[in-house]
Amino acid sequence: MSGTPRNSRVLLVTGAASGIGAAIAQLAVARGHRVMLTDVDEQAVQARALSLGGRAAGCVLDIRDPAAWDKAFEAAEAAFGAVDVLVNNAGITHTGHARDLSPRQHRDIVEVNLLGTITGTCTAIERMTAKGHGHIITVCSMTAFLPLPGYATYCGSKYGVRAFHHSVALEERDGPLNFTIIHPPSTRTGMLDQEMADPACAISFAEKSYAPEDIAETVVDAIVSRPVEVVFPPVGGRVQRIAGVFPRLMRWVIPLAEARGRRHRERLIAAKAGARRPGTARPSDRSTV
């Protein structure tokens, strides 16, 4: 591709039609990389790719489907050349306590978050190893360390993603690939809006949430720095990771955080309701303690 910077990489980003994935694609293109945006919503991902110019392209990808993964890699190769970096970003949740979710909802979470990531990673390993280089970046979650009420199956899927990622990295340690896993905290995406509507997920509002662009910067920086694992934010993430090691500590701390999140969620809801009335100031979308 003419005018391509020397250090440009070819990325394949999942869940790129919106949220963190879209922010990753936008920043990567801005830094000179070439990006194949993928998403289960074909129309949305094509529109997003078109908005980013000639260094971006889009294709549909249901990450649960092995054949769709092959087609996505082939589309990226046809547009830009061999994929250098896979960013496993796509994920879903169904909010609510475990007893209130249907078996289908539990299965959806596991099939997308865990099995979809496994399928994409294995596809990338085969293709990248054959070409002699590659970097797999997995966007996981701080819930991989700290279980939360209202997210039982989601947390279980993210625990599984982290264990799988590090196990595979150990298996492939003598090969040509690099592995990075990044754990965002609560992020202001459509998923957070979904959580706002469900009181069972009040703990999401106990701490400050972050913009997708904040997470995107960490991910795109990792293309160059290649860290093994990143918790976010650096200090608060380490505290949560430690707390997750001790079940008795969790059972004391988590209810306190949940109560704080409930109070703040109620304030946000009240503020947004007030903003809809004429003459009322618009509230900030930033969730703070």
Helices and strands as residue ranges (DSSP letters): E 10-13, H 19-30, E 34-39, H 42-51, E 56-60, H 66-80, E 85-88, G 98-100, H 103-109, I 110-116, H 117-131, E 134-139, G 142-144, H 152-171, E 177-183, H 190-196, G 199-205, H 212-225, E 229-231, H 234-243, H 247-275
